[in-house]
Amino acid sequence: MSRISRFATAVVVSAGVSAAGLGLLLSDKVHGTNNHRVYENWLAYCQANYMTIGADGKLMSFTSFYDPVANHKLNGGPGAAIGAALLILPQDRRIASLIYESAVSEHRWNDPATPVTNFRPATSST
């Protein structure tokens, strides 16, 4: 497999395809076509192969990168998918909400008693 196709596989799992899906959705709205169904099929594949849902219905892991040559998935928690959730939202509110709510729960962003960690204010370069 070439480097280009390996890179393309990595992009498929990330937000790249969701951004392309937005383009298809816009094109369908403007031109009255039905090309967005390709993205809908990919999103179903993504759920089955790159997302792990726990017994409580929350997202447990999300694959950010998949290398088909090594057959290796780089999985992260729900926070790893938060960027993709913003692109998925206009296309599938249920999945985007699942990702967002799972990340909020995992990081306890909805708990005012939880301190903000790993926050470094921007410093001036002057």
WOLINKA-V307392 format. One record per residue. RES is the residue in one letter. PHI is phi in radians with two decimals (* if undefined). PSI is psi in radians with two decimals (NA if undefined). Layout:
BEGIN
{{RES/PHI/PSI} {RES/PHI/PSI}}
END
This chain:
BEGIN
{{M/*/2.36} {S/-1.30/2.85} {R/-1.06/-0.66} {I/-1.12/-0.79} {S/-1.23/-0.54} {R/-1.15/-0.72} {F/-1.12/-0.73} {A/-1.05/-0.67} {T/-1.10/-0.70} {A/-1.11/-0.71} {V/-1.15/-0.62} {V/-0.97/-0.65} {V/-1.41/-0.43} {S/-1.52/-2.88} {A/-1.26/-0.20} {G/-0.96/-0.78} {V/-1.22/-0.60} {S/-1.17/-0.61} {A/-1.16/-0.72} {A/-1.11/-0.63} {G/-1.06/-0.65} {L/-1.09/-0.69} {G/-1.11/-0.73} {L/-1.11/-0.72} {L/-1.08/-0.79} {L/-1.09/-0.78} {S/-1.05/-0.73} {D/-1.08/-0.73} {K/-1.15/-0.70} {V/-1.31/-0.72} {H/-1.83/-0.04} {G/1.20/0.50} {T/-1.69/-3.11} {N/-2.32/0.84} {N/-1.48/-0.28} {H/-1.14/-0.31} {R/-1.04/-0.46} {V/-1.08/-0.76} {Y/-1.14/-0.72} {E/-1.04/-0.70} {N/-1.14/-0.72} {W/-1.12/-0.72} {L/-1.11/-0.66} {A/-1.12/-0.72} {Y/-1.11/-0.74} {C/-1.04/-0.77} {Q/-1.06/-0.74} {A/-1.30/-0.53} {N/-2.00/-0.38} {Y/-2.16/0.05} {M/-2.22/2.37} {T/-1.99/2.12} {I/-1.83/2.27} {G/-1.38/3.03} {A/-1.08/-0.45} {D/-1.44/0.00} {G/1.51/0.07} {K/-1.67/2.65} {L/-1.19/2.22} {M/-1.73/-0.70} {S/-2.63/2.73} {F/-2.42/2.32} {T/-1.48/2.08} {S/-1.59/-0.45} {F/-2.56/2.37} {Y/-2.29/2.21} {D/-1.86/1.87} {P/-1.21/-0.43} {V/-1.21/-0.81} {A/-1.53/-0.11} {N/0.88/0.92} {H/-2.18/2.32} {K/-1.89/2.37} {L/-1.73/1.81} {N/-1.76/2.56} {G/-2.35/3.05} {G/-1.29/-3.04} {P/-1.00/-0.53} {G/-1.09/-0.43} {A/-1.16/-0.32} {A/-1.87/0.08} {I/-1.10/-0.63} {G/-1.13/-0.75} {A/-1.13/-0.58} {A/-1.03/-0.66} {L/-1.14/-0.57} {L/-1.45/-0.49} {I/-1.33/-0.53} {L/-0.82/-0.90} {P/-1.23/-0.20} {Q/-1.80/-0.57} {D/-2.71/1.60} {R/-1.05/-0.63} {R/-1.09/-0.84} {I/-1.20/-0.75} {A/-1.07/-0.73} {S/-1.14/-0.70} {L/-1.01/-0.83} {I/-1.11/-0.86} {Y/-1.08/-0.89} {E/-1.10/-0.62} {S/-1.18/-0.70} {A/-1.17/-0.73} {V/-1.05/-0.78} {S/-1.15/-0.79} {E/-1.05/-0.76} {H/-1.64/-0.02} {R/0.99/0.67} {W/-1.19/-0.32} {N/-1.62/0.11} {D/-1.89/1.86} {P/-1.12/-0.29} {A/-1.43/-0.23} {T/-1.42/2.18} {P/-1.21/2.61} {V/-1.33/2.17} {T/-1.97/2.81} {N/0.97/0.63} {F/-1.87/2.10} {R/-2.14/2.05} {P/-1.09/2.63} {A/-1.12/2.49} {T/-1.91/2.65} {S/-1.32/2.44} {S/-1.59/0.09} {T/-1.55/NA}}
END
